[in-house]
């Protein structure tokens, strides 16, 4: 059993910040990499970031590099996605998901299990 719950979404103006949290339960959290994905209306789900089991290796979608950071606290079974300098094109439902590793194609949804239900992020003035 692999359960993930996202939280922290909301409405923010362009240039603002939000921090999302992914809380895990029902599995050995430190044996899984965690990815963040997002899906906007009418768009395909796209990979945003992935963090390795020990938190040392991190990957980001090119369009969020320098603006987003990812971290994990294995003692609390949580992963955070800190989003700064938000743009309107960041508007989407954000999901977290678990995988054995951040693969070279970490951005492909089919490599992940245990998807959360998502949290809405809206960037608008």
C-alpha positions as CSV (number, residue, x, y, z in Angstrom):
1,X,0.0,0.0,0.0
2,X,1.4,3.4,-1.1
3,X,-0.5,6.5,-0.1
4,X,0.4,10.1,-1.0
5,X,-1.4,13.3,-0.1
6,X,-0.6,16.8,-1.5
7,X,-1.3,20.0,0.2
8,X,-0.4,23.7,0.0
9,X,-2.0,24.8,-3.2
10,X,-3.9,28.0,-3.6
11,X,-4.2,31.3,-5.5
12,X,-1.2,33.5,-5.9
13,X,-0.2,36.5,-8.0
14,X,2.5,36.3,-10.6
15,X,5.9,36.7,-8.9
16,X,4.6,35.2,-5.7
17,X,5.5,32.0,-3.9
18,X,3.9,28.8,-2.7
19,X,5.2,25.7,-0.9
20,X,3.6,22.4,-1.6
21,X,3.9,19.3,0.6
22,X,3.6,15.6,-0.2
23,X,2.9,13.4,2.8
24,X,3.5,9.7,2.5
25,X,2.2,6.7,4.4
26,X,1.9,2.9,4.1
27,X,5.3,2.2,2.7
28,X,9.0,2.5,3.3
29,X,9.4,6.2,2.3
30,X,13.2,6.2,2.3
31,X,13.2,3.4,-0.3
32,X,11.4,5.6,-2.9
33,X,12.2,8.6,-5.0
34,X,9.5,11.2,-5.2
35,X,8.4,13.1,-8.3
36,X,6.2,16.2,-8.7
37,X,4.0,16.5,-11.8
38,X,1.5,19.0,-13.0
39,X,-1.4,19.0,-15.4
40,X,-3.2,22.1,-16.7
41,X,-6.6,22.0,-18.4
42,X,-6.4,20.5,-21.8
43,X,-2.7,19.6,-21.4
44,X,-0.8,16.4,-20.8
45,X,0.6,15.7,-17.4
46,X,4.3,16.9,-17.2
47,X,7.1,16.2,-14.9
48,X,8.2,19.1,-12.7
49,X,10.9,17.6,-10.4
50,X,12.2,14.4,-8.9
51,X,14.2,13.8,-5.8
52,X,16.3,10.7,-5.1
53,X,15.9,8.4,-2.1
54,X,18.5,10.2,0.0
55,X,17.7,13.7,-1.3
56,X,21.1,14.2,-2.9
57,X,20.1,14.1,-6.6
58,X,17.4,16.4,-7.9
59,X,16.0,17.0,-11.3
60,X,13.8,19.9,-12.6
61,X,11.9,20.7,-15.7
62,X,13.9,23.3,-17.6
63,X,11.2,26.0,-17.3
64,X,11.2,25.8,-13.5
65,X,15.0,25.6,-12.9
66,X,16.1,28.5,-10.7
67,X,12.6,29.1,-9.4
68,X,11.6,25.8,-7.8
69,X,13.4,23.8,-5.1
70,X,12.7,20.3,-3.9
71,X,13.5,18.8,-0.5
72,X,12.6,15.8,1.6
73,X,12.4,14.9,5.3
74,X,12.6,11.2,5.6
75,X,12.0,11.3,9.3
76,X,8.6,12.9,8.7
77,X,7.8,11.1,5.4
78,X,7.4,14.4,3.5
79,X,8.6,16.0,0.4
80,X,8.3,19.7,-0.2
81,X,8.2,21.7,-3.5
82,X,9.0,25.4,-2.9
83,X,7.8,27.5,-5.8
84,X,9.1,31.0,-6.2
85,X,8.7,33.7,-8.9
86,X,5.5,32.0,-10.1
87,X,4.2,32.6,-13.5
88,X,0.8,32.2,-15.0
89,X,2.0,29.2,-17.0
90,X,2.6,27.4,-13.7
91,X,-1.1,27.2,-13.1
92,X,-2.1,23.5,-12.9
93,X,-3.0,20.7,-10.6
94,X,0.1,19.5,-8.9
95,X,0.6,15.8,-8.1
96,X,3.3,13.9,-6.2
97,X,4.1,10.3,-7.0
98,X,6.6,7.6,-5.9
99,X,9.1,5.6,-7.9
100,X,12.0,3.3,-7.1
101,X,14.4,5.8,-8.5
102,X,14.6,9.0,-10.4
103,X,15.4,7.5,-13.8
104,X,17.0,9.3,-16.7
105,X,13.5,9.7,-18.0
106,X,12.2,10.8,-14.6
107,X,9.7,13.1,-16.2
108,X,7.6,10.2,-17.6
109,X,4.5,9.5,-15.5
110,X,4.5,5.8,-16.3
111,X,7.5,5.3,-14.1
112,X,5.6,6.2,-10.9
113,X,3.2,4.6,-8.6
114,X,1.1,5.7,-5.7
115,X,-0.2,9.0,-7.1
116,X,-1.8,11.5,-4.8
117,X,-5.1,13.3,-5.6
118,X,-3.5,16.6,-6.5
119,X,-3.6,20.2,-5.2
120,X,-4.6,23.2,-7.3
121,X,-2.1,26.0,-8.0
122,X,-3.5,29.1,-9.7
123,X,-1.3,32.0,-10.6
124,X,-3.3,34.9,-11.7
125,X,-3.5,38.7,-11.2
